[in-house]
């Protein structure tokens, strides 16, 4: 999710913006809606909670997938948002 995981683009952060997260996040006790930046996403689009036990499990499970993340950040934002819409969450 943060560019430090295998295959992720450094500074992308699309998976920390596009999807909704229903579990609590430090700074966002009710989670976050789709399209909203996570409070733990830095200005350079890196996760402050990477490797931290407070990081939501859904974030821990998210892995880079070229089919979902595309070839660049804007494509990832679009593809992840489309998946969010299709899943009805």
KOLDOKE-303436 format. One line per 2 residues: their letters; for each residue x, y, z of C-alpha. Coordinates in Angstrom, 3 decimals, m for minus. Each point is the difference from the previous one (the first is absolute). Example, Ala and Ser with C-alpha at 12.3 -4.5 7.8 and 13.67 -1.06 7.14 Angstrom:
% residues 2
AS	12.300:m4.500:7.800; 1.370:3.440:m0.660
//
This chain:
% residues 89
XX	0.000:0.000:0.000; 2.766:2.373:0.706
XX	2.593:m0.486:m2.624; 2.134:m2.009:2.388
XX	m1.790:m3.247:m0.730; 1.159:m2.356:m2.727
XX	m0.952:1.389:m3.411; m1.746:3.148:1.236
XX	0.822:3.330:m1.599; 1.746:2.289:2.490
XX	m2.272:2.870:0.931; m3.106:m1.353:m1.763
XX	m2.424:m0.231:2.937; m2.994:m0.778:m2.240
XX	m1.099:m2.859:2.253; 0.070:2.445:2.939
XX	m2.385:2.368:m1.793; m2.353:m1.810:m2.390
XX	m1.554:m2.759:2.156; m2.185:0.383:3.046
XX	1.358:m1.465:3.226; m2.581:m0.954:2.618
XX	2.403:m0.839:2.816; 1.413:2.671:2.323
XX	3.212:1.723:m1.019; 2.008:2.194:2.381
XX	m1.362:3.473:m0.656; m3.117:m1.429:m1.701
XX	m1.883:m2.007:2.650; m2.917:m0.732:m2.357
XX	2.210:m1.056:m2.903; m0.058:1.993:m3.222
XX	m2.303:0.389:m2.979; 1.081:m0.790:m3.539
XX	1.913:2.800:m1.682; 1.220:1.537:3.266
XX	3.700:0.029:0.894; 0.849:m2.091:3.023
XX	1.125:2.158:2.925; 3.123:m2.171:0.172
XX	1.048:0.699:m3.601; 2.913:2.447:m0.111
XX	0.304:2.880:m2.469; 2.302:m2.174:m2.098
XX	m2.611:m2.812:0.035; 1.685:m2.386:2.413
XX	m1.770:m1.774:2.871; 0.990:1.137:3.494
XX	m1.308:m3.325:1.372; 1.951:m2.362:m2.251
XX	1.275:m2.774:2.289; m1.980:1.417:2.955
XX	m2.464:m2.341:1.775; m2.621:2.798:m0.088
XX	m0.144:m0.238:m3.798; m3.414:m1.402:m1.017
XX	m0.034:m3.647:m1.059; m1.555:0.920:m3.356
XX	3.050:2.140:m0.736; 2.349:m2.802:1.005
XX	m1.734:m2.332:m2.482; 0.138:2.416:m2.925
XX	2.760:m0.970:m2.436; 1.140:1.495:m3.261
XX	m1.824:m1.545:m2.934; 0.788:1.395:m3.448
XX	m3.555:m0.775:m1.148; m1.406:2.126:2.823
XX	2.787:2.562:0.334; 0.639:0.539:m3.700
XX	3.102:1.670:m1.353; m0.104:3.288:1.916
XX	m1.590:1.689:3.032; m2.930:1.624:m1.843
XX	m0.913:m3.313:m1.571; 0.140:m1.669:3.422
XX	m2.333:2.632:1.458; m2.478:m0.586:m2.833
XX	0.162:m3.807:0.129; m0.284:m0.238:3.788
XX	m2.901:2.481:0.017; m1.781:m2.080:m2.662
XX	0.468:m3.147:2.102; m1.364:1.856:3.040
XX	m3.079:1.053:m1.990; m0.524:m3.485:m1.423
XX	0.233:m1.590:3.447; m2.750:2.280:1.260
X	1.884:1.155:3.100
//
